[in-house]
Amino acid sequence: MFGKKKQVSTIDKDQLELIENAQKRIRQKKRLYIHFVIFLIGAVFLILANTVLGIGKEFTIAGVDWFVYAILAWLFLFAYHFFNVFITNKFMGKDWEKQQLDKLVNQQQLRIEKLKQNFLKEETKMAQSQAYNEAKAVESSSEKKNSNELTIIVAAGEKNAIGKDNDLIWHLSDDLKRFKKLTNGHHIIMGRKTFESFPKPLPNRIHIVITRQSDYNVPDGVIVVNSLEDALDAARKDNQPFIIGGGEIYKQSINRVDKLEITRVHSTFEDADTFFPKIDTSIWREVSRTTHDADEKHAHAFSFITYLKK
Ligand SMILES: NC(=O)c1ccc[n+]([C@@H]2O[C@H](COP(=O)([O-])OP(=O)(O)OC[C@H]3O[C@@H](n4cnc5c(N)ncnc54)[C@H](OP(=O)(O)O)[C@@H]3O)[C@@H](O)[C@H]2O)c1
């Protein structure tokens, strides 16, 4: 407790290094000074040894006394020593090395910083394009969800007859049941004449009636439009709107639909006045067929045939 307090150095590492460096420089300069003094004394001694004491008096090189060469050689050594202390040490000493090192480190740091920024830019670009692609994927998937499968549903005889005097030519209860089942809950698009062939609107379906008349009256809930385009637009939120006839509307829409639900009635009806367009098998491929024979409830045999666009 009362012992000698240990001295804690307040000099930091850099300061210590500076002090050591200064001491080293002093020692270097001191040695150079001593070298200079010795050189002067040595040179005088060599001159005296030759001229006064006659040492090597006879020895000359190219007519010049040997001591001149000895002094010149020594002078050269001294010059080298001087150069080391004041030139080499200044330019290539520890300080110089440290400066070069700092320079290199700074350059490397700048390059690293640049690389980092480029990397960040690239990363941002990649993230943006990823987000863009994801948004596109979501968009296209929601577009797909919204896209609807526009379908024609029709019952047609072997020669494509579908009606006479604004009415059907047959009564096939299983066909009516199928019509009801398929169209239930959907939009049904029809021409004005077909609409008028119904005693009243069909339950649980949204009727869209196409007419050129501007003041056509319909019961509540029935939508009236003046073109096929407007009819399709009115049904755009339905994933499967149906075009249910008649002849004029089928003709105008067959090239626009994705699917045909045909009830092919296996008979010919010569007195029909309305017809379904011919199905072009280079455009349509049959994907399913169910055949139904004639029976007590069905005067004609018929087949349910589904076509999809090729
Ligand atoms: N077998 C089956 O599956 C089936 C199904 C449905 C109907 N059918 C039969 O088909 C017959 C009816 O067919 P249809 O060809 O005579 O008549 P429709 O196609 O039902 O209706 C024709 C009417 O639709 C309107 N229209 C047509 N194209 C239009 C357009 N581009 N822009 C605006 N309005 C347009 C016009 O109404 P305005 O005159 O008021 O302008 C035109 O008179 C009936 O016999 C019916 O029983 C059969």
The ligand as an SDF file (V2000), in Angstrom:
LIG
                    3D

 48 52  0  0  0  0  0  0  0  0999 V2000
  -79.9940  -24.4660  -80.6420 N   0  0  0  0  0  0  0  0  0  0  0  0
  -79.5000  -23.5920  -79.8370 C   0  0  0  0  0  0  0  0  0  0  0  0
  -78.6600  -23.9090  -79.0290 O   0  0  0  0  0  0  0  0  0  0  0  0
  -79.9370  -22.1840  -79.8800 C   0  0  0  0  0  0  0  0  0  0  0  0
  -79.4680  -21.2520  -79.0030 C   0  0  0  0  0  0  0  0  0  0  0  0
  -79.8840  -19.9410  -79.0630 C   0  0  0  0  0  0  0  0  0  0  0  0
  -80.8200  -19.5900  -80.0240 C   0  0  0  0  0  0  0  0  0  0  0  0
  -81.2790  -20.5370  -80.8770 N   0  0  0  0  0  0  0  0  0  0  0  0
  -82.2450  -20.1770  -81.8790 C   0  0  0  0  0  0  0  0  0  0  0  0
  -81.6740  -19.2060  -82.7340 O   0  0  0  0  0  0  0  0  0  0  0  0
  -82.7190  -18.4140  -83.2280 C   0  0  0  0  0  0  0  0  0  0  0  0
  -82.3710  -16.9640  -82.9390 C   0  0  0  0  0  0  0  0  0  0  0  0
  -81.1930  -16.5990  -83.5980 O   0  0  0  0  0  0  0  0  0  0  0  0
  -81.0960  -15.3500  -84.5920 P   0  0  0  0  0  0  0  0  0  0  0  0
  -79.8590  -15.4680  -85.3740 O   0  0  0  0  0  0  0  0  0  0  0  0
  -82.3950  -15.2610  -85.3660 O   0  0  0  0  0  0  0  0  0  0  0  0
  -81.1270  -14.1290  -83.6100 O   0  0  0  0  0  0  0  0  0  0  0  0
  -80.1120  -13.7170  -82.4280 P   0  0  0  0  0  0  0  0  0  0  0  0
  -78.7320  -13.9520  -82.8360 O   0  0  0  0  0  0  0  0  0  0  0  0
  -80.5660  -14.3390  -81.1890 O   0  0  0  0  0  0  0  0  0  0  0  0
  -80.4270  -12.1880  -82.2850 O   0  0  0  0  0  0  0  0  0  0  0  0
  -80.2400  -11.3470  -83.3830 C   0  0  0  0  0  0  0  0  0  0  0  0
  -80.4310   -9.9180  -82.9470 C   0  0  0  0  0  0  0  0  0  0  0  0
  -79.3120   -9.5380  -82.1610 O   0  0  0  0  0  0  0  0  0  0  0  0
  -79.0230   -8.1780  -82.3640 C   0  0  0  0  0  0  0  0  0  0  0  0
  -77.6910   -8.1050  -82.9400 N   0  0  0  0  0  0  0  0  0  0  0  0
  -77.0470   -9.0300  -83.6900 C   0  0  0  0  0  0  0  0  0  0  0  0
  -75.8160   -8.6270  -83.9960 N   0  0  0  0  0  0  0  0  0  0  0  0
  -75.6710   -7.4050  -83.4220 C   0  0  0  0  0  0  0  0  0  0  0  0
  -74.6220   -6.4710  -83.3620 C   0  0  0  0  0  0  0  0  0  0  0  0
  -73.4510   -6.7240  -83.9630 N   0  0  0  0  0  0  0  0  0  0  0  0
  -74.8280   -5.3240  -82.6800 N   0  0  0  0  0  0  0  0  0  0  0  0
  -75.9940   -5.0520  -82.0600 C   0  0  0  0  0  0  0  0  0  0  0  0
  -77.0310   -5.9210  -82.0730 N   0  0  0  0  0  0  0  0  0  0  0  0
  -76.8500   -7.0740  -82.7450 C   0  0  0  0  0  0  0  0  0  0  0  0
  -80.0330   -7.6440  -83.2930 C   0  0  0  0  0  0  0  0  0  0  0  0
  -81.0730   -7.1670  -82.4690 O   0  0  0  0  0  0  0  0  0  0  0  0
  -82.0460   -5.9540  -82.9030 P   0  0  0  0  0  0  0  0  0  0  0  0
  -82.7640   -6.4260  -84.0650 O   0  0  0  0  0  0  0  0  0  0  0  0
  -82.8590   -5.7000  -81.7050 O   0  0  0  0  0  0  0  0  0  0  0  0
  -81.1010   -4.8120  -83.2150 O   0  0  0  0  0  0  0  0  0  0  0  0
  -80.4430   -8.8780  -84.0460 C   0  0  0  0  0  0  0  0  0  0  0  0
  -81.7330   -8.7600  -84.6480 O   0  0  0  0  0  0  0  0  0  0  0  0
  -83.9450  -18.8800  -82.5520 C   0  0  0  0  0  0  0  0  0  0  0  0
  -84.5950  -19.7840  -83.3790 O   0  0  0  0  0  0  0  0  0  0  0  0
  -83.4690  -19.5480  -81.3400 C   0  0  0  0  0  0  0  0  0  0  0  0
  -84.3640  -20.5330  -80.8640 O   0  0  0  0  0  0  0  0  0  0  0  0
  -80.8760  -21.8050  -80.8180 C   0  0  0  0  0  0  0  0  0  0  0  0
  1  2  1  0
  2  3  2  0
  2  4  1  0
  4  5  1  0
  4 48  2  0
  5  6  2  0
  6  7  1  0
  7  8  2  0
  8  9  1  0
  8 48  1  0
  9 10  1  0
  9 46  1  0
 10 11  1  0
 11 12  1  0
 11 44  1  0
 12 13  1  0
 13 14  1  0
 14 15  2  0
 14 16  1  0
 14 17  1  0
 17 18  1  0
 18 19  2  0
 18 20  1  0
 18 21  1  0
 21 22  1  0
 22 23  1  0
 23 24  1  0
 23 42  1  0
 24 25  1  0
 25 26  1  0
 25 36  1  0
 26 27  1  0
 26 35  1  0
 27 28  2  0
 28 29  1  0
 29 30  1  0
 29 35  2  0
 30 31  1  0
 30 32  2  0
 32 33  1  0
 33 34  2  0
 34 35  1  0
 36 37  1  0
 36 42  1  0
 37 38  1  0
 38 39  2  0
 38 40  1  0
 38 41  1  0
 42 43  1  0
 44 45  1  0
 44 46  1  0
 46 47  1  0
M  CHG  2   8   1  16  -1
M  END
$$$$
